[in-house]
Amino acid sequence: MNGETTRRYVNLIVAIVTILFNGLANALPLNGQSTGEISDRFDVYFVPAGYVFSIWGVIYIGWLAFAIYQLLPAQRDNPRLERIGYLFVVSGIANMAWLFLWHYEYFVLTVLVMFVLLLSLIAIYLRLEIGKVRVTAVERWCVDIPFSLYLGWITVATIANVTAVLHHLQWGGWGIRPELWAIILLAVGVFIAAVMGFLRRDIGYMLVIAWAFVGIAIKHGGVPPVATGAWVASIAVIALIGAVAWVGRRQRPASLSTLLRLI
């Protein structure tokens, strides 16, 4: 078994083990508490309603689709998949490490691990050149879309993780009210979605952002500034998705230099 074959089987094993670990973390649960129960302790606004976390089911399916697809004989010499290297393994280990640290309440360390996870997914995304190269429909559904959705969700999760840990550390927010911070973060999310749409035409990534923002609006309906801001942000991202879908049929994704010139 050569190195590339080993890597592909390791990817499959990591996908399965990470899914099982995620399931057991809440089924057992680890340290006698579920992931959601711990999250509910933090009175922060950048956390969506519980149903939003069902997106993990879609992400798990995406992991398996990728792991099986990259094992197919026809993909043995696929240069895109080879460029990923062991980054998917790194992301799986980071995912499991984050769950362990979160459940055992090493909250500050969860931020460090979350950034490892985020950076590994960004590296995968860039190496795959998602939105920049033409691929078959099968490869898009088994590789590009799973990583777009995963990166989109971890983008939201990273912001939520940081806000929760800052709350845990009793950070004063430089005197800015939590509601205003939530609106600022929502605006940042809209900007990131716009950049991804402009540069990559990545509707999958943008849909995840919109999905999370609607969940924030629903969960915090009793806090009008946050709920209104989240609804506005959701509508903005959905409008961007429509614009990207419309323009994308006629144009190639813009380059970063073009975006900088517009700014």
N, C-alpha and C positions, 0 to 999 in steps of 0.2 A: 504494500500500500504506500503510494508516494505521498509527498507533503500536501498536495492539493486535495487528494482524495481524503486524507486524514482531516483536513480542515473542514471539508463539506460534511463529514460525519459528525465532527465535533459541533458544528453549527446545529445539526439536528438534535443532538443530545442536549445541548444548552437550551434550545427552544423548549423541549419537552420538560426538562428539569425546572426551568424558570416558571413555566406554567403551573407545574405541580407545586412548586414552592409558594407561588402567589395564592393558589387555592388553599393550601394547608395553613398559610399564615392567618387566614380568617376562619378556617374550619376548625382548627384546634382550640382556640387561636393562640398565636405566639404570645407568650408572657401574659396569657389570660385576658387579652383585650384585642378587639378587632381594629383594623386600620381606621375605619370610619369613627369608631368610638373615641380614638385618640384625637382625630381631626376636629371632632365636635367640641373638644375642650377649648380650642382657640377661637376667641371671638374676633375673627377677621372676616372681611367682606369679599376677598378674592377667592372664595371657595364656593363651588356650585352645589346645587341640590344633589341629593344622593343618587337619583336615577341617572345622572350624567355619567357616573362612574361605570355604567354598563358598557361604555365604549371599550373597556378592557376586553370584553368578549370578542369584539371585532379585531382588536389588536392581537389577541392570542391566535385567532384564525389566520391573521396576516403572517405571524411568525411561522406557523406551520406551513402555510402556502410557500413562503420563501424557502424554508428549510427543505421541503420536499422538491421544489422546483430546481434548486441549485444542485440537488443530487441526481437529477436526470442525466442519462448519458449524453444527451444532446447539449447539455450545458457544461460539459467537462472542460471545454476550452473557451468558455465565455469570458472575455477580458474584463467586462464590467464587474462580474461577480468575483473574479480573482482580485480586483483592486480593493474589495472590501477587506480582504485579509482576515484577521481575527477580531476585527472591530465589533462584529455582532456578538462574539464571545464576551468581549469587554463589557458591552451594554447589558448582557444577561447577568454577569457577575455583579455589576453595579446595581442592577434592578433588585437582585436578591439581597445585596448588602444594605441597600436603602431600607427595605422592609424590615430586616433584622434590627437595624439601628433605630428605626421609628418605633417598632413595637417595644423595644427595651429602653426607649426614651433618651437615646443619645442624640438629641435634636440638632445640636450644632453640627455634629458629624454628618447628619443626613444632608445638609446643604452641600458639603464638599462632595459627597457621593453623587448627589443629584447633578452637580455640575459635570462630574465625570461621565455620567449617563448622557447628559445633554450634548456634551462635546463629542462623545463617541458617535452619537446619531447624526450630528452635524457633519462629522468627517465621512460617515457612510453616505450621507445625502450628497455631499460634494464629489466624492469619488464616483458615485453612480451617475453624476451629472443629470440628475432628475430634472426634467423640463427643458434640457438642453440638447438631448440626443433622441433620435427616433428609435422606438423599440416596438416589438410586436405587442399585440393586445394581451397575449398571455403573460409576457414578461411585465407589462405594465401592471396587471392585476396581481401578479405573484411577487413582484419586487418593488416597483416604484410606489404604488398606492399603499402597501403596508408600511413602508418606511415614511411616507408622507404623513399618514395618520399618526403613526407613533411619534414622530418628531413634533407634530402639532400638539399632541396631548402633553408631551413632556415639556414643551415650551410653557404651556399653561401651568403644569404641575410645578415647574421650577419657580415661577412667580409666586404661586400659592405657598410652596414650601418656605421660601424666603420670608414671606409676610408672616407666616405662622411662627417661625423661629424668632423673628424680631419681636413679635408679641410675647413669646416665651421669655425673651431677654428683657422685656419691659422697656423697649426702645420708645422714646418719646415722639418720634416722627418729626423732629425739628419744629415742634409746635403746630404742625399741620394736622387737621382733624382726620381721623381714619376714613370718613366718608369721602373726603377730598382725595386722599391717597388712592382709594379704590377707583375713583374716576380717572385719576392720572394713569394708573396701571391699565385701565380699560383702554384709554387713548393710546398707550404704548402698544397694546395688543392689536388695536386697529391698524396702527402704523406698520407693525411687523407683518400683518396679514396683507396689507397693501404692497409692501416690498416683495413678499413672496409671490403675489399675484403678478406684479409688474415684471419681476425678473424671471420667474419660473412658470407662470401660469398654473400654479399648483392649487387647483380647486379642492383637492382632498385635504390639504393642510388648512386651507381657509375654512372649510366646513367644520373642522374640529374646533377652531377658534370660535366660530359662531355658535356651535353646539354648547360649548362651555359658557359663553356669555349669556345665552338664554337661561342656562341653569343658574347662573349667578343672579339674574333678574328675578327668577322665580323664588329662589331661596330667601332673598333679602327683600321681598315685596313689602315688608313692614318698614323698610328704611327708604323712603321716597327718593332721596338723592342717588343712592346706590342703584336702586331698581331702575330708575329712569335712565341713569347713565349706562347701565348694562343693556337695557332695551335699545337705546340709541346706538350703542356700540355694535349690538347684534345686527340691527338693521343696516348699519354702515358696512359691516363685513359681508352681509348677504348681497347688498347692492354692488359691492366690489366683485363678488363672485359672478354676478350677472354680467358686469362689465367685462371681466376677464373672459368669460365664456363667449361673449359676443365678439369682442375684439380678437380673441385667440383664434377664431376661425379664419382670420384674414391676415394676421401678422405673426411673425416669430417673436419669442420672448425678447424683451429689451435687454441690453447689456447694462452692466453696472455703471459704465462711463456715461451712458445715456441718462440713467437715473440721476447721477450726480450733476449732470448739466442742467437737468430740469429743476433740481433743488437749488 
